[in-house]
């Protein structure tokens, strides 16, 4: 009886229709939640119902504890994007992926290993920046010496200096032309510095990847020429060249050279 009823229910409501109903229900619930949170009565209510209040002090405008928690939770949600867009993680992961492709290894090292290596190098390289952010922004804010606005401003300053040191002049000028911005690069906000920084990181990563790829490409060409001269055209050159590329990479301590090249490419270290 139960199986018959379930089958009839599925026939009456196909899967696409059920998905549409679920989506509509989710949108309705989200709209109700937004309407409740941002209703004028709730915002105007006093006591524990106050979500968005601010006080003007001698140090500037201070938000209440609840809005501070909301801002901090939002920043935590944006943390992966900030790691990708505001650090040298993009450069490291692209170079490591190109290195794996040049070696002819499709799944080794796995993506998780490459991501872990790139993240560890990012934390190591940007350690002075993190220390400066903690000293100038996080620690004073925890001690109630500065407001939240001042803490965010102090935290963004070291990141801006780091990104500008890695950003090419051509990239920053191009983004400023697109945004119709004027003034010096150091006076621009993060909406202009971040795109220019990402473009420069991509360019630098491909330049390093090109230099890494060349020796392995030469080995592939030599192996392919030898196989053709021997009449072994049915044998894939990639299979034969893989041991030679691995041997070359191990003998020259390729991982140390790659890590050294990546870290030395960071300006200001």
N, C-alpha and C positions, 0 to 999 in steps of 0.2 A: 504493500500500500504506500509506504513512504517513498520507495524508489519510483513508483508510478506518478505520485504527486510531484516529485522533484523533476521528473522528465517532462511532465506537462507544464510545470512552471518555467523550465528552461525554454521549452518550445514557445510558450506565451510571451516570454521576455528574452529575446536574443541577447548575446553577450555585448554587442555594440550598444544596444539600448540600455543595458544595465550599466555599462561604463559611462554613458552620457548622463544617466540619472545620478550616479555617484558623483560625477563632476559637478553637476548642478547643485546637488546637496552640499558638496564641499564649498562651492562658491557662496551659497546662501549662508552657511554657517560662518564663513569668513567675513561676509558683509555684516552679519549680525554682531560678530565680535568687534569689528572696527567701529560699528555704530555705537556699541555700548561703551567702548573704551574712550572714544572721542566725542561723546555726546556733550552738549553744552552743560547739562545739569550735572554730569559727573565731574566735568572740569571746574565747574563753579562751586561744587560742594566743598565743605571744609572737612577737617579731621583727617581720618585715614583714607578718605576717598580722593585726596589730592594727588594727582599724578604729575602735573607739570606746573611747578612753582619755582620762582627764582627770587633771590634777594640781592639787592644792590648794596655792596659794601665798599670800604675804602680800596680794596684790591680789585674791584670790578664786580661783575655779575656772577653770583654763585647759584648753582642749581641745587635743588634738594637731593636727598639721598636716593630717592626712587629714580629720578631721571639720570643720576650718575650711574646707577646700576644698569639702567636701560642702555646708556651709551657704551658702557664697558662690555655688556653682553653683545651689542651690535658689533663692536670692534673684534670681539672673540670670534663671532661668526664670519667676519671678513678676514680673519687671520690667514687662511690659505691663499686668498687672492693677494693679500699684502706680501706674503712670502714669494709668490710668483712674480709680482709686478714691481716690488720695491727692493729686492735683494738680487744677488748674483746667482741665485738658484737656477734661473733660466739658462744662463750661460753654461753652467756646469752640467746640467742634465742633457742639453743638446750635444755638447762635445762628447760626453760619455756614450750617448746613443750613436753618434757618428763613428766613434771608435769601435763599438761592437759591430756595426755594419761593415766597417772596413776590414775587420778581422774575419768576416764571413760567418760569424756566430749569430744565429737568429734569436735564440732564447737563452743564451748563456753569456754573461750573467743575467739573471732575470730582471724584470723591470723594477721589482721591489728592492733588489740589491743596488741597482743604479740610482734609484731615488734616495735610498739611505745614504749612499756615498755622497751624492750631491747635497743632501741636507746637512750631513756632518761637515762637509767642507764649507757650506754656507755659514753655519753657526761659528765655525772656527775663524773664517775670514772676517765676518762682521762682528766679532766679539768686541772690538773697541767701540763700535757704534752702539751695541747693546749696553755696554758699561756707561757710555755717555748719556744714553737715554735714561738709564736707571738713576744716575747721579743727579741729572738736571731736572728730571720730570717725575719719575715714580716715587723716589724716596722723599722729596719735599712734599709731594701730594699726600703720601701716607702720613707724614708728620703735620698735616694741615698748615703747611707754610705757604702754599700757593693754591689757587683755585683750579677747577677742572679745565677751564679754558686755557689758563696759563700752562698747565701740565701738558695738554695736547699740543700747544704751540712749542713748548720746549722739547717735546718728544719728536716733533716733525723736523726740527732744525738739523739735528745730526743726520737724519735720513736724507734730507735735501742736499746737504753737503756731500754725502757719500754718492748719491745718484749723479749730482753735477760733475763730480770728479771722473765718473765713468762715461759720461755722456759726451758725444762729439758735438762740436760747434754747429756742424751742418744739420744734425738732427734737431737740436734745440731751435735753430733758426727756422727750420721747416715747420715744426709744430707751432711756433709763435706766429708764422705767417698764416697758417690754417686758422688759428684762434684769433687772428687780428689783434695780437697782444703787442704791447710796446714796453720798452725798458730793458734792463739788463736781465741776464738769465738767472742770477741769484735772487732777484726780486720777484720772480714768478712763483705762482702757487703750484701745488702738487698736481693739479689737473693738466698742467702743461709739462711739468718736469717728468712725470711718470711715463707718458707716451714716448717722449724723446729718449728716456732711459731705456725703455724696452726695445726700441728700434736699434739703439747702439749696442745693446746686449746681443740681439740677434745677429747683427753684423759681425761683432767680435767673435761670437760662437762659431759662425760659419767660416770665418778666416782661420781660426785655430783648427777646426775640423778639416779644412782643406789641406793644411800642412800635415796633419796626421794621416790623411787618406793617401797621400802621394806614395810613400814607400810601399804600402800594401798593394797599391795599384800596379806599381812596377813589378812586384813579384807575380801578380796575376798575369801580366803581359808576358813575362819571361816563361812562365810555366805553360801558357797557352801556345807560345811559339815553339817550345820544345815538343809538346805533344803533337802539334801539327807536323813538325819535321819528322817525327817518328811514325806518322800515319795513324796515330791513336785519336782520331777525331771523335769517336763515340764516347770517350772518357771525358767527364766534365772537368775543366781546369780548376774549378772551385774546390773539388774534392782533393786534388793533388796539392794545390797551393796552400790549403788550410794548415797542414803540419808545419810548412816552412814559415808561414806568417806567425804562427804561435811560437815557433822556436826563436824567430827574430825578436818578437815582443818580449819573450822571457829573458833572452840573453842581454838585451839592452835595458832591462829593468823598466819595461814600458809603463807600468802603473806609477812608479815614482816619477818618471819623466812627465807623464800626463798630469799628475797632481801638481808637480812643480810648475809646469807651464800654466795651468789654470790659476794657481795662487799668485804667480808672478805677474799675470795679466791684469790683476786688480790694481788700479791706481791708488796711491796713498797708503800702501801697506809698508 
